[in-house]
Amino acid sequence: MTETQGAGGPLRGVRVVELAGIGPAPMAGMLLAELGADVVRVDRPNPQPLPDLLARGKRALVADLKQPQGVETVLGLVEKADVLLEGFRPGVTERLGIGPEPALRRNPALVYGRMTGWGQHGPRSATAGHDINYISVTGALAAIGRADGPPQIPLNLLGDFGGGSLYLVTGVLAALHHARATGEGQVVDAGIVDGVSHLAAMIWSERHHNGWRDERGSNLLDSGAPFYDVYETADGGWYAVGALEPQFYARFVELIGLPEWAARQHDRAAWPAMREAFAAAFARRTRDAWDKVFDGSDACASPVLTWEEAEQEPHLRARGTLTDVDGHTVPAPAPRFSRTPTQAATPGGTWGGGGPEVLRDWGVGV
């Protein structure tokens, strides 16, 4: 094992096979690698490989899964692995001969992690889709945006990576705990539609108990409330306000110079006029000037930064939230651990480049 693969972190010693793909499964593999696992990506033969932007900390080898030798290579890795990750449509790995049945037969303690958008069964399970499609059927996409506009696309953070990668990792780690306690492996069916719906558990509860409405932009957290919104500043910048609790709201209206609104926070009839007053106040100063007003306060107000500006944000810099790897700014591993610290994984996963080393390290075919 090279120094950068599985060199530290709480998952040191865990071996993961990742079948090459795009999006949420590779993100899950990267997270496991940065937590210390030795993650090996299995690439298909490709004379013009594309760069894998989520390959940090991984190694890679080539196996032609349409040939018996390639299938046997993967199953040989499976025998030595703790986890397998795949992101194909349902039934693909079965047809290739590396589905859960043969994999668990070779390694009964294996955790077989399956990442799809629609899940392993259901009317849509065999059809194609992307993040926007998966979040659209859950209710989440319809809820994001302003009352007078269309649904807004939250990049692919909500579906692919929030409801997808993070739920796959959660499931895999829970199943790994079970496997190590009992010797019993199992299949983890991580469907993005399931994960996104579960992420919205609080909103579903609000709908049932506190009158959350399906109308976009009419609720507490969806731009309906003037004290939970963004406002344009004099220089064209933007400021985010999240003054939900009464004590924070009181401090916010004091600092913005509108103390007369302190007693009317939850008066919905007053919200349109309140929003106009807040907007007019923010428009009188630049974003940097507002930074000085709110600095160190509990007003729950903060500047809306671009990616480039975030690189220089003092709090992120103090925590090392972003770091430099091979001359590029990348997010540092998260979360953080007191006894088994992680480290930013170096670029890895060069297309098919580590085959002999991986097979030797894992004792496959020797």
C-alpha positions in Angstrom: 0.0 0.0 0.0 1.3 3.4 -0.9 1.7 6.1 1.7 -1.4 8.0 0.5 -3.8 5.1 0.3 -5.4 4.3 3.6 -2.6 6.1 5.5 -4.7 7.3 8.3 -8.2 8.0 9.5 -10.8 5.9 11.2 -11.3 3.5 8.2 -7.7 2.5 8.0 -7.5 -1.1 7.0 -10.9 -1.2 5.3 -10.7 -2.3 1.7 -13.2 -1.0 -0.9 -13.7 -2.0 -4.5 -15.4 0.7 -6.6 -16.7 -0.1 -10.1 -16.0 3.0 -12.2 -18.9 5.3 -12.8 -19.9 8.9 -12.5 -21.5 11.1 -9.8 -22.6 9.8 -6.4 -20.9 6.4 -6.2 -17.4 7.9 -6.9 -18.1 10.7 -4.4 -18.9 8.0 -1.8 -15.7 6.2 -2.7 -13.7 9.4 -2.3 -15.2 10.1 1.1 -14.3 6.5 2.2 -10.8 7.0 0.9 -10.3 10.3 2.7 -11.5 8.6 5.9 -8.7 6.1 5.5 -10.0 3.2 3.4 -8.0 1.7 0.7 -10.3 2.3 -2.3 -9.5 0.6 -5.6 -11.5 1.8 -8.7 -12.0 -0.8 -11.4 -11.9 0.9 -14.8 -13.2 -0.5 -18.0 -10.8 -0.6 -21.0 -10.8 2.9 -22.6 -8.2 4.2 -25.0 -9.2 7.8 -24.1 -9.9 7.9 -20.4 -11.5 11.0 -19.0 -10.2 12.5 -15.8 -12.1 11.4 -12.7 -12.7 14.5 -10.6 -13.7 12.4 -7.6 -10.6 10.1 -7.7 -8.8 11.6 -4.8 -7.0 9.0 -2.7 -8.0 6.1 -4.8 -6.0 3.6 -6.8 -7.2 2.0 -10.1 -6.8 -1.0 -12.3 -8.3 -2.1 -15.6 -10.6 -5.1 -16.0 -12.7 -5.9 -19.0 -16.0 -7.0 -17.3 -17.2 -8.5 -20.6 -14.4 -11.1 -20.4 -14.2 -14.0 -18.0 -10.7 -12.9 -16.9 -11.9 -9.4 -16.0 -14.8 -10.8 -14.0 -12.5 -13.1 -12.2 -10.2 -10.2 -11.4 -13.1 -8.3 -9.7 -14.2 -11.4 -7.8 -10.7 -12.0 -6.7 -10.7 -8.4 -5.3 -14.1 -9.0 -3.7 -12.7 -12.0 -1.8 -10.2 -9.6 -0.1 -12.6 -6.6 0.2 -14.8 -5.3 2.9 -17.0 -3.2 0.6 -18.0 -3.1 -3.1 -19.6 0.1 -4.5 -21.4 0.2 -7.9 -23.6 2.7 -9.5 -25.1 0.9 -12.5 -28.8 0.5 -13.4 -30.5 -2.5 -11.6 -29.5 -5.8 -13.1 -26.3 -4.7 -14.9 -23.8 -6.2 -12.5 -25.9 -9.4 -12.4 -25.6 -9.7 -16.2 -21.9 -9.1 -15.9 -21.5 -11.9 -13.4 -20.4 -9.7 -10.5 -23.8 -9.1 -8.8 -24.6 -9.6 -5.2 -25.1 -13.4 -5.4 -21.7 -14.4 -6.8 -19.9 -11.6 -4.8 -21.4 -12.7 -1.5 -20.8 -16.3 -2.3 -17.1 -15.5 -2.7 -17.1 -13.3 0.4 -20.1 -13.8 2.8 -19.1 -10.8 4.9 -19.0 -8.4 2.0 -21.0 -5.1 2.1 -22.4 -4.7 -1.4 -23.3 -1.0 -1.9 -25.6 -0.1 -4.8 -26.1 3.5 -5.8 -29.0 4.4 -8.2 -31.3 7.3 -8.7 -34.6 5.4 -8.5 -33.6 2.5 -6.3 -33.4 -1.2 -7.2 -37.1 -1.7 -7.8 -40.2 0.3 -8.8 -41.8 1.5 -12.1 -38.9 3.9 -12.9 -36.0 1.8 -11.8 -34.9 0.7 -15.2 -35.1 4.2 -16.8 -32.4 6.8 -17.1 -32.3 10.0 -15.0 -30.2 12.6 -13.4 -30.2 14.6 -10.1 -32.9 17.0 -11.4 -35.2 14.1 -12.2 -34.8 12.4 -8.9 -35.5 15.4 -6.8 -38.4 16.5 -9.0 -40.6 13.5 -8.0 -39.9 13.8 -4.3 -41.5 17.2 -3.8 -38.1 18.8 -3.0 -37.5 20.6 -6.4 -41.0 22.1 -6.4 -40.3 23.6 -2.9 -37.2 25.5 -3.9 -37.6 28.9 -5.4 -39.6 32.1 -5.0 -43.4 32.4 -5.1 -43.3 34.4 -8.4 -40.8 32.1 -10.2 -40.2 28.6 -11.3 -38.5 25.8 -9.2 -34.8 26.5 -8.8 -32.1 23.9 -9.4 -29.8 23.4 -6.3 -26.9 22.3 -8.5 -26.6 18.5 -8.0 -25.8 18.8 -4.3 -29.2 17.8 -3.0 -29.8 14.6 -5.1 -26.5 13.1 -6.2 -24.5 14.0 -3.2 -26.9 14.7 -0.3 -29.6 12.1 -0.9 -27.2 9.8 -2.8 -23.5 9.6 -1.7 -24.0 10.4 1.9 -26.8 7.9 2.3 -24.8 5.3 0.5 -21.9 5.9 2.9 -24.2 5.8 5.9 -25.6 2.5 4.8 -22.3 1.0 4.0 -20.8 1.9 7.3 -23.8 0.6 9.2 -23.7 -2.7 7.2 -19.9 -2.9 7.8 -20.4 -2.6 11.5 -23.0 -5.5 11.3 -20.7 -7.6 9.2 -17.8 -7.2 11.6 -20.0 -8.1 14.5 -21.7 -11.1 12.9 -19.7 -12.1 9.8 -22.8 -11.5 7.7 -22.6 -9.3 4.6 -25.5 -7.7 2.9 -26.7 -5.5 0.0 -27.2 -1.8 0.6 -29.8 -0.4 -1.8 -29.2 3.4 -1.8 -31.7 5.2 -4.0 -31.5 9.0 -4.4 -35.3 9.3 -4.3 -35.2 7.6 -0.9 -32.4 9.7 0.5 -33.8 13.0 -0.7 -37.2 12.2 0.8 -35.5 11.2 4.1 -33.6 14.5 4.1 -36.9 16.3 4.0 -38.2 14.6 7.1 -38.5 17.9 9.0 -40.5 19.5 6.1 -42.9 16.5 5.9 -43.4 16.9 9.7 -44.0 20.7 9.3 -46.6 20.0 6.6 -48.5 17.6 8.9 -48.2 19.6 12.1 -47.3 23.3 11.5 -49.1 24.3 8.4 -46.2 24.2 5.9 -47.8 24.9 2.5 -46.9 23.4 -0.9 -46.9 26.9 -2.4 -43.3 27.8 -3.2 -42.0 30.8 -1.4 -44.7 31.0 1.2 -43.0 29.3 4.2 -40.5 30.1 6.9 -37.4 28.6 5.2 -38.2 29.0 1.5 -37.9 32.8 1.1 -41.4 33.3 2.4 -40.2 35.0 5.6 -38.4 38.4 5.2 -36.0 37.5 8.0 -34.8 34.3 6.2 -33.9 35.6 2.8 -31.2 37.3 0.7 -30.9 41.0 -0.1 -29.0 42.9 -2.7 -26.4 45.5 -1.4 -25.5 48.9 -2.9 -22.6 47.4 -4.9 -24.6 44.5 -6.4 -23.5 42.0 -3.8 -25.9 39.9 -1.7 -26.4 39.4 2.0 -28.0 36.3 3.6 -30.3 36.8 6.6 -31.3 33.8 8.8 -32.6 35.6 12.0 -35.1 33.0 13.0 -35.0 33.0 16.8 -36.5 36.1 18.4 -33.3 37.2 20.2 -31.4 37.0 16.9 -34.1 38.7 15.0 -34.1 41.5 17.6 -30.4 42.0 17.2 -30.7 41.9 13.4 -33.3 44.7 13.2 -31.3 46.8 15.7 -28.1 46.6 13.6 -29.9 47.1 10.3 -31.4 50.3 11.8 -35.1 49.2 11.8 -35.9 48.5 15.5 -39.5 49.4 14.9 -40.0 46.0 13.3 -38.8 44.1 16.4 -42.4 43.3 17.7 -43.8 42.2 14.3 -41.5 39.2 13.4 -44.3 36.7 12.9 -47.0 39.1 11.7 -47.5 37.6 8.3 -49.7 40.5 7.2 -46.7 42.8 7.8 -44.2 40.7 5.9 -44.5 42.4 2.5 -43.8 45.8 4.0 -41.1 44.4 6.2 -39.3 42.9 3.2 -39.4 46.2 1.4 -37.9 47.9 4.4 -35.1 45.3 4.7 -34.4 45.5 1.0 -34.2 49.3 1.1 -31.9 49.2 4.1 -29.5 46.8 2.5 -29.4 48.8 -0.7 -27.9 51.8 1.1 -24.6 50.1 1.9 -22.1 47.9 0.1 -21.6 44.3 1.1 -18.2 45.1 2.8 -19.9 47.8 4.8 -22.5 45.4 6.0 -19.7 43.0 7.0 -18.4 45.6 9.4 -21.9 46.2 10.8 -22.6 42.5 11.5 -19.1 41.4 12.4 -19.1 39.4 15.6 -22.8 39.7 16.2 -25.6 37.2 16.7 -27.7 38.8 14.0 -27.4 35.7 11.8 -26.4 37.8 8.7 -23.6 36.9 6.4 -22.3 37.8 2.9 -23.1 35.6 -0.1 -19.7 34.6 -1.4 -18.6 33.2 -4.7 -16.5 30.0 -4.9 -13.4 32.2 -5.5 -14.3 34.5 -2.6 -14.8 31.5 -0.3 -11.1 30.6 -0.7 -10.2 33.8 1.2 -13.0 33.7 3.8 -11.3 34.1 7.2 -13.3 31.5 9.1 -12.8 28.9 6.4 -9.1 29.7 6.3 -8.8 29.4 10.0 -10.4 26.0 10.0 -8.6 24.8 6.9 -12.0 23.9 5.3 -10.3 24.3 1.9 -6.8 23.0 1.3 -4.3 22.8 -1.5 -3.6 19.5 -3.3 -1.2 19.4 -6.2 -1.7 23.2 -6.8 -5.5 23.1 -6.7 -7.9 24.3 -4.1 -10.1 21.4 -2.9 -12.3 20.8 0.1 -10.5 19.2 3.1 -11.9 15.9 4.4 -14.9 16.1 6.7 -15.9 15.5 9.4 -12.9 15.7 11.8 -11.8 13.2 14.3 -9.8 13.7 17.6 -8.0 10.3 17.7 -7.9 9.2 14.0 -7.3 12.4 12.1 -7.9 12.4 8.3 -5.7 14.1 5.8 -6.4 15.6 2.4 -5.9 12.7 -0.1 -3.5 13.4 -2.9 -4.8 13.1 -6.5 -5.2 9.4 -7.4 -7.1 7.0 -9.5 -5.0 7.5 -12.6 -6.8 5.5 -15.2 -5.9 1.8 -14.7 -2.4 2.7 -13.5 -2.1 0.8 -10.3 -3.2 -2.7 -11.3 0.0 -4.7 -10.5 0.5 -2.9 -7.2 -3.1 -3.4 -6.1 -3.2 -7.1 -6.9 0.1 -7.6 -5.1 -1.0 -5.6 -2.1 -4.3 -7.4 -1.8 -2.8 -10.8 -2.5 -5.0 -11.4 -5.6 -3.6 -14.0 -8.0 -0.4 -14.6 -6.0 
